[in-house]
Amino acid sequence: MVHLSVQKYSADFKAIYKRNNFSTPKNYLDFIKNYMSFLSQKRRNMDNMVRRLEGGLKTLAKASEDTLELSKTLEIQNAEIAKKSIIVGELIVDITKKSEIAAVQQKEAAEKKDQLDKQSVIIAKEEAEAAIALEEAIPALEAAKLAL
């Protein structure tokens, strides 16, 4: 009723003052109010999502920079490892050769020890025989001394 009366008085107002008067229904004003609150809520949500997205992008950029730094460090370390592996390979070859030489020398030393052990047994036997022969020859030597 209020809206209808406002429309009637608006027509009278136009006839008298030659000016327009407009009235807006209540449900339209509620619609605009709800739209404004919905719009502000969505803007807040979008702002939050933008902040989250920017934070994620910053994290991704930092991770990318860290990855580049780590890959450079890895390249340097791989070059050092390659150099050291070459040196280690040469050392292994050298140690293998020296081990083979040492094994041959150890075998030769063992053979010489066996020969020396055999010769020491023979020498001990000959020494014992020479001592016996010397004891037998001493009385003859003394007899020859006396005869002279």
C-alpha positions in Angstrom: 0.0 0.0 0.0 2.8 2.4 0.8 4.5 1.7 -2.5 1.2 2.2 -4.4 0.5 5.5 -2.6 4.0 6.7 -3.3 3.5 6.0 -7.0 0.2 8.0 -6.9 1.8 10.9 -5.2 4.8 10.7 -7.6 2.4 11.3 -10.5 0.9 14.3 -8.6 4.4 15.6 -7.9 5.3 15.4 -11.6 2.1 17.3 -12.6 2.7 20.1 -10.1 6.5 20.5 -10.0 7.4 19.0 -13.4 10.0 16.7 -11.7 10.1 12.9 -11.6 10.1 11.0 -8.3 11.0 7.3 -8.3 10.3 4.7 -5.7 12.2 1.4 -5.3 10.5 -1.7 -3.9 11.9 -3.1 -0.6 12.8 -6.5 -2.0 15.0 -4.8 -4.7 16.9 -2.9 -1.9 17.4 -6.2 0.0 18.6 -7.8 -3.2 21.2 -5.0 -3.7 22.3 -5.3 0.0 22.7 -9.0 -0.3 24.6 -8.6 -3.6 27.0 -6.1 -1.9 27.6 -8.4 1.0 28.1 -11.3 -1.3 30.5 -9.3 -3.5 32.6 -8.1 -0.5 32.8 -11.7 0.8 33.9 -13.0 -2.6 36.5 -10.2 -2.8 37.9 -11.2 0.6 38.0 -14.8 -0.5 39.8 -13.8 -3.8 42.2 -11.6 -1.9 43.1 -14.5 0.4 43.5 -16.8 -2.5 45.7 -14.3 -4.3 47.9 -14.0 -1.2 48.1 -17.8 -0.9 49.0 -18.0 -4.6 51.6 -15.3 -4.3 53.1 -17.1 -1.3 53.2 -20.4 -3.3 54.8 -18.6 -6.3 57.5 -17.1 -4.0 58.1 -20.6 -2.5 58.4 -22.1 -6.0 60.8 -19.3 -7.1 63.0 -19.9 -4.0 62.9 -23.6 -4.6 64.0 -23.0 -8.2 66.9 -20.8 -7.1 67.9 -23.3 -4.5 67.8 -26.1 -7.1 70.0 -24.1 -9.5 72.5 -23.5 -6.7 72.5 -27.1 -5.7 72.9 -28.3 -9.3 75.9 -26.0 -9.7 77.4 -27.4 -6.5 76.7 -30.9 -7.7 78.4 -30.2 -11.0 81.5 -29.0 -9.1 81.5 -32.0 -6.8 81.0 -34.4 -9.7 84.0 -32.9 -11.4 86.1 -33.4 -8.2 84.8 -36.9 -7.9 85.8 -37.7 -11.5 89.3 -36.4 -10.8 89.6 -38.3 -7.6 88.2 -41.5 -9.1 90.9 -41.3 -11.8 93.6 -40.9 -9.1 92.1 -43.8 -7.1 92.0 -46.0 -10.3 95.7 -45.2 -10.8 96.5 -46.0 -7.2 94.6 -49.3 -7.5 96.6 -50.3 -10.6 99.8 -49.3 -8.8 98.9 -51.2 -5.6 97.9 -54.2 -7.7 101.3 -54.2 -9.5 103.2 -53.8 -6.2 101.1 -56.6 -4.6 102.0 -58.9 -7.5 105.7 -58.0 -7.1 105.5 -58.5 -3.3 103.8 -61.9 -3.8 106.6 -62.9 -6.2 109.2 -61.7 -3.8 107.5 -63.4 -0.9 107.5 -66.7 -2.8 111.2 -66.3 -3.7 112.0 -65.5 0.0 110.1 -68.6 1.1 112.0 -70.7 -1.4 115.3 -69.2 -0.3 114.4 -69.8 3.3 113.7 -73.5 2.5 117.0 -73.7 0.7 118.8 -72.0 3.6 117.1 -74.4 6.1 118.3 -77.4 4.0 121.8 -76.0 3.7 121.9 -75.2 7.4 121.0 -78.9 8.2 123.7 -80.0 5.7 126.2 -77.5 7.2 125.4 -78.7 10.8 125.9 -82.3 9.7 129.2 -81.4 8.0 130.3 -79.4 11.1 129.5 -82.4 13.3 131.5 -84.7 10.9 134.4 -82.1 10.8 134.4 -81.9 14.6 134.6 -85.7 14.9 137.4 -85.8 12.2 139.2 -83.0 14.1 139.0 -84.9 17.4 140.4 -88.0 15.6 143.1 -85.9 14.0 144.3 -84.2 17.2 146.0 -87.2 18.7 147.8 -87.9 15.4 148.8 -84.2 15.2 150.2 -84.4 18.7 152.0 -87.6 18.0 153.5 -85.9 14.9 154.6 -83.0 17.0 156.3 -85.3 19.4 157.9 -87.1 16.7 159.3 -83.9 15.3 
